[in-house]
Amino acid sequence: MKTKFEISSFTLHILAMAFMLLDHLWATFFGSQRWLTCIGRLAFPIFAFMCVEGFFYTRNFKKYVLRMLIFALISEVPFDLIYSGAFFYPFHQNVLWTFLLGLLCLKGFEWAKTKKRWQEILFILLIGAGGALAGTVLMFDYFAFGILTIFSFYFFRGRKWYNFALQFAAMVAIHYLGFGGQVYPVEIFGRNIELVQQGLAVLALPIIWLYKGKQGPHSKPIQYMFYGFYPGHLLVLWIIYKLCLKADFSAIFSFFALG
């Protein structure tokens, strides 16, 4: 009997965590290994997609938001330590705040759908613009582009070919044309082009499309493992980094970075 290959939400979470870890290893120890952060670009779209799926599947939205809020608060100090070396850095907030804001906007969109058609459109535009602006002003990770990524998975949710096409177009517009960032010169078939590093986030879509609603292993410990991984791995990386500085292991990491 012929079976179709698919992956569960559990597998998506594991993959996203692995991609994130590679990105943060690049940010802390292996700055010369660009391939680490290139692969790391795939993490955020997967997490954003799962955030939207969680919105639709959660049995209790208030508890979902409360968990996100608690872990956003817990994650802020480890994030600040990694990002700036200080316990408090008000100029850039961790990515869980981005997801929290995105969830609140999605709830607003659902509320707008209960209104008359013209009111629904107006409220969705206002909520969407307000969310994108808030993400930028409050300096949440990925800023407005992170919020817009969440919106794209909400509005273009589905498994029809046109949903996939719209998701692809949105990702290109947001992460390749809009977000920009580090650019690498690449030669393909004798022609020089510029590769936008953040644009590699588009490569997360084929992985996301393999998900067809299957949850996979699920329990409270697994759920909190997923939430706790973010602040936990940031804190562990910072501790290892400080210990390495104290022990002067820089030569070892330089060897691996060059290798």
C-alpha positions as CSV (number, residue, x, y, z in Angstrom):
1,M,0.0,0.0,0.0
2,K,1.5,3.3,-1.1
3,T,1.9,5.9,1.7
4,K,2.6,9.6,1.5
5,F,5.5,11.0,3.5
6,E,4.6,13.6,6.0
7,I,6.0,15.1,9.2
8,S,4.2,15.9,12.5
9,S,4.1,19.1,14.5
10,F,6.5,17.4,17.0
11,T,9.1,16.9,14.2
12,L,8.6,20.5,13.0
13,H,9.4,21.7,16.5
14,I,12.5,19.5,16.7
15,L,13.8,20.7,13.3
16,A,13.1,24.4,14.2
17,M,15.0,24.0,17.5
18,A,17.9,22.4,15.7
19,F,18.0,25.2,13.1
20,M,17.8,27.8,15.9
21,L,20.6,26.2,17.8
22,L,22.9,26.2,14.7
23,D,22.1,29.9,14.3
24,H,23.0,30.7,17.9
25,L,26.1,28.7,17.8
26,W,27.2,30.9,14.9
27,A,26.3,34.0,16.9
28,T,28.3,32.9,19.9
29,F,31.2,30.7,19.0
30,F,31.6,30.1,15.2
31,G,31.1,33.5,13.6
32,S,33.2,32.6,10.6
33,Q,30.9,29.6,9.7
34,R,28.2,31.4,7.7
35,W,26.5,28.1,6.8
36,L,25.3,27.8,10.4
37,T,23.3,31.1,10.3
38,C,22.2,30.3,6.7
39,I,20.6,27.1,7.9
40,G,19.4,29.0,11.0
41,R,17.2,31.2,8.7
42,L,14.8,28.3,8.4
43,A,13.9,28.3,12.1
44,F,11.7,31.4,12.4
45,P,9.2,30.6,9.6
46,I,8.7,27.1,11.1
47,F,8.1,28.5,14.5
48,A,5.8,31.2,13.1
49,F,3.8,28.5,11.2
50,M,3.5,26.4,14.4
51,C,2.4,29.5,16.3
52,V,-0.5,30.0,13.9
53,E,-1.4,26.3,14.0
54,G,-1.4,26.5,17.8
55,F,-3.8,29.4,17.6
56,F,-6.3,27.3,15.6
57,Y,-5.8,24.1,17.6
58,T,-5.6,25.4,21.1
59,R,-8.4,24.5,23.5
60,N,-7.8,27.5,25.7
61,F,-6.5,30.7,24.0
62,K,-6.0,32.5,27.3
63,K,-3.7,29.7,28.7
64,Y,-1.8,29.7,25.4
65,V,-1.2,33.4,25.6
66,L,-0.3,33.2,29.3
67,R,2.3,30.5,28.6
68,M,3.8,32.6,25.8
69,L,3.9,35.6,28.1
70,I,5.5,33.7,31.0
71,F,8.2,32.2,28.8
72,A,8.8,35.5,27.0
73,L,9.5,37.1,30.4
74,I,11.8,34.1,31.4
75,S,13.6,34.3,28.1
76,E,14.4,38.0,28.2
77,V,17.4,37.8,30.5
78,P,19.1,34.9,28.6
79,F,18.4,36.7,25.4
80,D,19.8,40.0,26.6
81,L,22.9,38.2,27.9
82,I,23.5,36.6,24.5
83,Y,22.6,39.6,22.5
84,S,24.4,42.4,24.5
85,G,26.3,40.8,27.3
86,A,24.1,42.6,29.8
87,F,21.3,41.4,32.1
88,F,19.0,44.2,30.8
89,Y,19.0,45.5,27.2
90,P,15.9,47.4,26.3
91,F,16.7,47.9,22.6
92,H,15.9,44.4,21.3
93,Q,13.4,41.9,22.7
94,N,13.3,38.1,22.3
95,V,11.3,36.4,19.7
96,L,8.6,35.1,22.0
97,W,7.3,38.6,22.3
98,T,6.9,38.6,18.5
99,F,4.8,35.4,18.7
100,L,2.8,36.8,21.6
101,L,1.9,40.0,19.7
102,G,1.1,37.9,16.6
103,L,-1.3,35.8,18.6
104,L,-3.1,38.8,20.0
105,C,-3.5,40.2,16.4
106,L,-4.8,36.9,15.2
107,K,-7.4,37.0,17.9
108,G,-8.3,40.5,16.8
109,F,-8.7,39.2,13.2
110,E,-11.1,36.5,14.4
111,W,-13.1,39.2,16.3
112,A,-13.2,41.4,13.1
113,K,-14.8,38.5,11.2
114,T,-17.9,38.8,13.4
115,K,-18.5,42.3,12.0
116,K,-20.0,43.6,8.8
117,R,-17.9,43.1,5.7
118,W,-16.7,46.7,5.4
119,Q,-16.0,46.8,9.2
120,E,-14.2,43.5,9.0
121,I,-11.8,44.8,6.3
122,L,-11.2,48.0,8.2
123,F,-10.5,46.4,11.5
124,I,-8.2,43.8,9.9
125,L,-6.2,46.5,8.2
126,L,-6.0,48.5,11.4
127,I,-5.1,45.5,13.6
128,G,-2.5,44.3,11.1
129,A,-0.9,47.8,10.7
130,G,-1.0,48.3,14.4
131,G,0.7,44.9,15.1
132,A,3.4,45.5,12.5
133,L,4.1,49.0,13.9
134,A,4.1,47.7,17.5
135,G,6.6,45.0,16.6
136,T,8.9,47.6,15.2
137,V,8.5,50.3,17.9
138,L,8.8,47.8,20.7
139,M,11.8,46.2,18.9
140,F,10.6,42.7,19.1
141,D,12.8,40.2,17.3
142,Y,12.3,40.3,13.5
143,F,10.3,43.5,14.0
144,A,7.4,44.1,11.6
145,F,8.6,41.4,9.3
146,G,8.2,38.8,12.0
147,I,4.6,39.9,12.6
148,L,3.9,39.9,8.9
149,T,5.3,36.3,8.6
150,I,2.7,35.2,11.2
151,F,0.0,37.0,9.3
152,S,0.9,35.3,6.0
153,F,0.5,31.8,7.5
154,Y,-2.8,32.9,9.0
155,F,-4.4,34.5,5.9
156,F,-2.9,31.9,3.4
157,R,-3.6,28.9,5.6
158,G,-4.6,25.8,3.7
159,R,-3.2,23.0,1.5
160,K,-4.4,24.1,-1.9
161,W,-1.8,24.9,-4.6
162,Y,-2.7,28.6,-4.4
163,N,-2.2,28.7,-0.6
164,F,1.3,27.4,-1.2
165,A,1.9,29.9,-4.0
166,L,0.7,32.8,-1.8
167,Q,2.8,31.7,1.1
168,F,5.8,31.5,-1.2
169,A,5.1,35.0,-2.6
170,A,4.6,36.4,0.9
171,M,7.9,34.9,2.2
172,V,9.8,36.2,-0.8
173,A,8.3,39.7,-0.3
174,I,8.9,39.7,3.5
175,H,12.2,38.0,3.9
176,Y,14.0,38.5,0.6
177,L,12.7,41.9,-0.7
178,G,11.6,43.4,2.6
179,F,13.9,42.3,5.4
180,G,17.1,42.2,3.5
181,G,20.2,42.1,5.7
182,Q,23.5,40.4,4.9
183,V,24.1,39.9,1.2
184,Y,26.6,37.4,-0.3
185,P,28.0,37.5,-3.8
186,V,27.4,34.1,-5.5
187,E,28.3,33.0,-9.0
188,I,25.7,30.8,-10.8
189,F,26.3,29.6,-14.3
190,G,28.9,32.3,-14.8
191,R,26.7,35.1,-13.6
192,N,27.2,37.0,-10.4
193,I,24.1,37.5,-8.2
194,E,23.6,38.7,-4.7
195,L,22.2,36.2,-2.2
196,V,20.2,37.7,0.6
197,Q,20.9,35.7,3.7
198,Q,17.5,36.2,5.2
199,G,15.9,35.2,2.0
200,L,16.9,31.7,2.7
201,A,14.0,31.6,5.1
202,V,11.9,30.7,2.0
203,L,13.5,27.2,2.1
204,A,11.5,26.4,5.2
205,L,8.3,26.2,3.2
206,P,8.9,22.8,1.6
207,I,9.5,21.4,5.1
208,I,6.3,23.1,6.4
209,W,4.3,21.8,3.5
210,L,5.1,18.2,4.6
211,Y,3.0,18.8,7.7
212,K,-0.6,17.7,7.2
213,G,-2.1,18.2,10.7
214,K,-0.5,15.2,12.5
215,Q,0.5,16.1,16.0
216,G,3.0,13.3,16.9
217,P,4.1,12.7,20.4
218,H,2.5,15.1,22.8
219,S,2.4,15.5,26.6
220,K,2.8,18.3,29.1
221,P,6.5,17.6,29.6
222,I,7.0,17.7,25.8
223,Q,5.1,20.9,25.6
224,Y,7.1,22.6,28.3
225,M,10.3,21.2,26.8
226,F,9.5,23.1,23.6
227,Y,8.9,26.3,25.5
228,G,11.8,25.9,27.8
229,F,14.3,25.1,25.1
230,Y,14.5,28.7,24.0
231,P,15.6,30.3,27.3
232,G,17.4,27.2,28.3
233,H,19.7,26.9,25.4
234,L,20.4,30.6,25.4
235,L,21.5,30.4,29.0
236,V,23.6,27.3,28.5
237,L,25.4,29.0,25.5
238,W,26.1,32.1,27.5
239,I,27.5,30.1,30.5
240,I,29.7,28.0,28.2
241,Y,30.9,31.2,26.5
242,K,31.8,32.9,29.8
243,L,33.5,29.8,31.0
244,C,35.5,29.6,27.8
245,L,36.6,33.2,28.1
246,K,37.7,32.6,31.7
247,A,39.6,29.5,30.7
248,D,41.0,31.1,27.6
249,F,39.7,28.4,25.2
250,S,39.5,30.8,22.3
251,A,42.3,28.9,20.5
252,I,40.2,25.8,20.4
253,F,37.1,27.6,19.0
254,S,39.3,29.4,16.5
255,F,40.6,26.0,15.3
256,F,37.1,24.7,14.7
257,A,36.0,27.9,13.1
258,L,38.8,27.8,10.6
259,G,38.3,24.1,10.0
